[in-house]
Structure formats: structure tokens, C-alpha cells
């Protein structure tokens, strides 16, 4: 038996949600597809589709969360054929996500995501890292090894190195730390590993908060598209701050730098970091609830087995 308390959205209500979702994500998704077809790269936006590896088509596709029926008409199934395909279940003029299509892997991942959300929420956030991870990635690197080829650095290599050495590196995020230049890794107070993610990640971290999009997209479609869209929007804000605070000069693309090499720039970074962390805390709570609901679904036994 299913352990869900079902809700229902009228056709008018979910169409409004779908329209809001597309207004939030479609422009970025479509622009990435067009750039990719032309072999053009964007140093800020592409990261949201290559690192997170959730296809633009799936990002644009609206689905309700687990346990929610939506009223449909035949025209909806013509315009949105995924509503009539697995993992959807139809009953007369309504449809919902079919729990029987959920894999054991989805339940296991949901349990882990809920645990990660709890660990981060209960740990005191550590601000004042100032986005130094991007600087650590180019620390004393030869020009040909700098990640974003074709974009100038705002300061000379020696000036950047002296600034990095004058600061306290305290990156707690494994997927940021692993891209540090070899010479920068020993300078970091922490040595995060994949195995210590739950022990290390904390709610001030820009990348941990952007990763709400990663975890929600990995639990799609069961978490529904509204939450994925909310997390995508936060990831866009985080990526914007990430690269404005980086050592790259992207002003010709409309990105005014947050000059963290100055006291004023570091204060600005922390202010924006705190605002993002507040938004992330709300979304992390929603993701936790969605993940717990997924994890609690009993496995569906094959027909004939009791």
C-alpha cells in the first residue's frame, strides 16, 4: 500500500505553475542548447548544465511532486506527452507520479540526501571564506593550465598569489577543493574528501547551497519540477556571485567584479553570501521533506508476492 496523503491540483492551478516554471528556466536552458549547437561557450552559465548534468529538456518539463494528482484534458497529453508516459499513472481525467515506478536506488539516494540536509542544517555556518576557491584554482598555475582559457585575469599571477597567501583558505566543499591547484591544497585548513561530505559541508558554503539543485534534480521527477526550478534559480544566483568574485575579468559580459582582494569587496561578498544562505536554508528544508517522503515509500512487490 502507498503511504501518501494525496492532494490534487486543478488544471488551472497546475498550468499556472507550469507557466511560472518555464518563465524561470526556459531562457537559460534554450540559450545553452543554442550555444552548444554553435560550439560556443559561456564561462558562467554553461556550468549549470555541464557540472550538474541535468538536461535542458528535463529542466523545462513540468511534473507534479509525489502524491499530487493533476486534472488533465486530452490536449494536455498532446502538448505534454510525458504526462501519459512512465512514471505517470492515469485515472480518468487525472494523473500523478506512479510510486510503483520508483527504483530502490531513488529511495536510497533520498535517504542520503535527507541525511545530508540534516547535517548541514544542524551545523553552524562558516562565513568569510570570500569565494577564494576560484583563486586557489589558479594559484601559481601557468597560463595554459588556467581553467577558463580565453578570459583575462584581473591581476597579475604574482599579485594573485600574494593575495591568496595573505588569506585563510577554509574551503569545506569537496567538489570545489578537488580543483584547487596542487600548490594551493596544502594551504587549505580543511582537506575535504568525498567520504567526508556529510561531516564537512555547511550552510554558508556557496557550492553546498548551489548543490541543492544537483540533489533535487537527481531526485526528479519524484520531488516535482517546482522545487527543482527553485533550486535552479538559487544555483544561478550562486554561480553569478561565484564568478563575479573570481579572479577573472568578465566585465565585458556584464559581470561587475566583487573585488575580494579589497576589504570592501570581501564585505560585499559576505553580505551576498548570507542572503543566498538564507534562501538556501528554506529550500534545504523543502528538499529534506521531499526526500523523506521518497525514502519512506515501501518497495513495490512483484505481482503475486505478498
C-alpha positions in Angstrom: 0.0 0.0 0.0 1.1 3.6 -0.7 1.9 5.8 2.3 1.0 9.0 0.6 -1.7 11.5 1.6 -2.7 12.7 -1.9 -3.6 16.2 -2.9 -5.0 17.5 -6.2 -4.3 20.5 -8.4 -7.0 21.8 -10.8 -6.0 22.2 -14.4 -5.9 26.0 -14.0 -3.6 25.8 -11.0 -1.0 23.4 -12.4 -1.0 25.3 -15.7 -0.1 28.4 -13.8 2.7 26.5 -12.1 4.0 25.2 -15.3 4.0 28.6 -16.9 5.9 30.1 -13.9 8.4 27.2 -14.1 9.1 27.8 -17.8 9.4 31.6 -17.2 12.1 30.8 -14.7 14.2 28.2 -16.5 13.4 28.2 -20.3 15.5 31.2 -21.3 18.7 29.8 -19.7 18.0 26.2 -20.9 17.3 27.3 -24.5 20.3 29.6 -24.6 22.6 26.7 -23.6 21.2 24.5 -26.3 21.8 27.2 -28.9 25.3 27.8 -27.7 26.1 24.1 -27.7 24.9 23.7 -31.3 27.2 26.5 -32.4 30.2 25.3 -30.3 30.1 28.5 -28.2 30.9 28.5 -24.5 29.7 30.8 -21.7 32.1 30.9 -18.7 29.3 31.4 -16.2 26.1 29.8 -17.4 27.4 26.6 -19.0 28.5 25.3 -15.6 24.8 25.0 -14.7 24.3 22.4 -17.4 27.6 20.6 -17.6 28.6 20.2 -14.0 25.1 19.5 -12.8 24.4 17.2 -15.8 20.6 17.7 -15.8 19.4 18.1 -19.4 17.7 21.3 -20.5 14.8 19.3 -21.8 14.2 17.7 -18.4 14.6 21.0 -16.6 11.9 22.5 -18.8 9.5 19.6 -18.3 6.9 20.3 -15.6 5.7 17.4 -13.4 3.9 17.5 -10.0 5.5 16.2 -6.8 5.0 12.8 -5.5 1.4 12.4 -4.1 -0.2 15.1 -6.2 -2.9 14.4 -8.7 -3.4 16.9 -11.6 -6.5 17.3 -13.6 -5.9 16.8 -17.3 -7.5 17.0 -20.7 -6.6 15.2 -23.9 -5.0 18.4 -25.2 -2.5 18.3 -22.3 -1.4 14.9 -23.3 -0.8 16.1 -26.9 1.2 19.1 -25.8 3.0 17.3 -22.9 3.2 13.6 -23.9 5.3 12.9 -20.9 2.2 13.1 -18.8 0.9 9.9 -20.4 4.2 8.1 -20.1 6.2 6.3 -17.3 6.4 7.2 -14.5 3.0 8.8 -14.7 -0.2 7.0 -13.7 -3.6 8.0 -15.2 -7.1 7.6 -13.7 -9.9 9.0 -15.9 -9.2 12.8 -16.1 -6.3 12.9 -13.7 -2.8 11.7 -13.4 0.0 11.5 -10.9 3.5 10.1 -10.4 3.3 6.3 -10.1 5.1 5.1 -6.9 5.4 1.6 -8.4 7.8 3.0 -11.0 10.2 4.2 -8.3 13.5 2.4 -8.0 15.2 1.2 -4.8 18.1 3.4 -5.9 15.9 6.5 -5.7 14.8 5.6 -2.2 18.4 5.1 -1.1 19.6 8.4 -2.6 16.6 10.2 -1.0 17.6 8.8 2.4 21.2 10.0 1.9 20.0 13.5 0.7 17.8 13.8 3.8 20.7 12.9 6.0 23.0 15.5 4.2 20.3 18.2 4.6 20.0 17.4 8.3 23.8 17.5 8.8 24.1 20.9 7.0 21.1 22.4 8.8 22.4 21.4 12.2 26.0 22.6 11.6 26.9 26.3 12.3 27.5 28.1 9.0 31.0 29.4 8.4 31.1 32.7 6.5 34.1 34.7 5.5 35.6 32.2 3.0 35.2 35.1 0.5 35.0 32.8 -2.5 38.7 32.1 -2.5 38.2 28.7 -4.1 38.3 30.2 -7.6 41.6 32.0 -6.7 43.0 28.7 -5.3 42.2 27.0 -8.6 44.6 29.4 -10.5 47.2 29.8 -7.7 50.7 29.7 -9.2 49.3 27.9 -12.3 50.9 28.5 -15.7 48.7 30.4 -18.1 48.0 27.3 -20.2 46.6 25.4 -17.2 44.1 28.1 -16.1 40.6 26.7 -16.3 38.8 29.4 -18.2 41.0 29.8 -21.3 40.3 33.0 -23.3 39.4 35.1 -20.3 41.9 37.5 -18.8 42.7 37.6 -15.1 42.1 40.9 -13.3 45.5 40.8 -11.5 49.0 39.6 -12.3 49.8 36.0 -11.3 52.2 37.2 -8.6 49.7 39.7 -7.2 47.1 36.9 -7.1 49.5 34.5 -5.4 50.4 37.1 -2.7 46.7 37.8 -2.0 45.9 34.0 -1.7 48.8 33.6 0.7 47.6 36.6 2.8 44.2 35.0 3.4 42.9 31.9 5.3 41.8 29.2 3.0 39.0 27.2 4.6 37.1 25.5 1.8 34.8 22.8 3.1 33.4 21.6 -0.2 35.0 18.5 -1.8 33.9 19.3 -5.4 35.5 22.8 -5.1 38.6 21.7 -3.2 39.4 18.9 -5.7 40.0 21.6 -8.4 42.5 23.5 -6.3 45.9 23.9 -7.9 48.3 21.4 -6.3 50.3 24.2 -4.6 47.1 25.6 -3.0 45.7 22.4 -1.4 48.2 22.4 1.5 47.2 26.0 2.3 43.6 24.9 3.0 42.7 24.5 6.7 40.5 21.5 5.7 41.1 18.6 3.5 37.6 17.6 2.4 37.1 14.2 0.8 34.1 12.6 -1.0 33.7 10.3 2.0 33.6 13.2 4.5 30.9 15.2 2.7 28.3 14.9 5.4 30.9 15.8 8.1 32.3 18.8 6.2 29.6 20.7 4.3 27.9 23.7 5.9 25.2 26.2 5.1 27.3 29.2 4.3 29.1 27.4 1.5 28.2 28.8 -1.9 28.7 25.4 -3.6 26.8 23.4 -0.9 23.9 25.8 -1.5 24.1 25.6 -5.3 24.2 21.8 -4.9 20.6 21.9 -3.8 19.9 22.0 -7.5 22.1 18.9 -8.0 20.4 16.8 -5.3 16.9 17.9 -6.3 17.5 17.1 -9.9 18.8 13.7 -9.0 15.6 13.1 -7.2 13.5 14.3 -10.1 10.7 13.6 -11.0 9.7 12.5 -7.5 10.4 15.9 -5.9 8.4 17.6 -8.7 9.6 20.4 -11.0 8.7 23.4 -8.8 11.3 22.5 -6.3 13.9 21.8 -9.0 13.1 25.1 -10.6 13.5 27.0 -7.2 16.9 25.3 -6.7 18.0 26.0 -10.2 17.2 29.7 -9.7 19.3 29.7 -6.5 22.1 28.0 -8.3 22.1 30.7 -11.0 22.4 33.3 -8.3 25.2 31.4 -6.6 27.1 30.9 -9.9 26.8 34.6 -10.7 28.4 35.5 -7.3 30.9 32.8 -7.7 32.3 34.2 -10.9 32.0 37.9 -10.0 34.2 37.1 -7.0 36.6 35.1 -9.1 40.0 36.5 -10.4 38.6 36.5 -14.0 37.7 39.7 -15.8 34.2 39.2 -17.1 33.1 42.8 -17.2 32.7 42.7 -21.0 30.0 40.1 -20.4 28.2 42.3 -17.9 29.7 40.9 -14.7 31.0 43.6 -12.5 33.6 42.0 -10.2 33.3 41.6 -6.5 36.9 42.6 -5.7 37.5 40.3 -2.7 41.2 41.5 -2.8 39.8 44.6 -1.0 38.2 45.0 2.4 35.1 46.5 0.7 34.9 43.6 -1.7 35.1 41.0 1.0 32.3 42.7 2.9 30.2 42.8 -0.2 30.8 39.1 -0.8 29.8 38.1 2.7 26.7 40.2 2.5 25.6 38.4 -0.7 26.7 35.1 0.7 24.5 35.5 3.7 21.5 36.4 1.6 22.0 33.3 -0.5 22.4 31.1 2.6 19.1 32.4 3.9 17.3 31.4 0.7 19.1 28.1 0.7 18.0 27.2 4.2 14.4 27.5 3.1 14.9 25.3 0.1 17.0 22.8 2.1 14.1 22.3 4.4 11.8 21.7 1.5 14.2 19.2 -0.1 14.6 17.4 3.2 10.8 16.9 3.4 10.6 15.8 -0.2 13.5 13.4 0.3 12.0 11.9 3.5 8.7 11.3 1.6 10.5 9.5 -1.2 12.6 7.4 1.2 9.6 6.3 3.2 7.8 4.8 0.2 7.7 1.0 0.6 9.1 -1.1 -2.2 6.5 -2.4 -4.6 6.5 -6.2 -4.6 6.1 -8.1 -7.9 2.6 -9.3 -8.7 1.6 -12.4 -6.8 4.1 -11.9 -4.0 2.7 -10.9 -0.6 
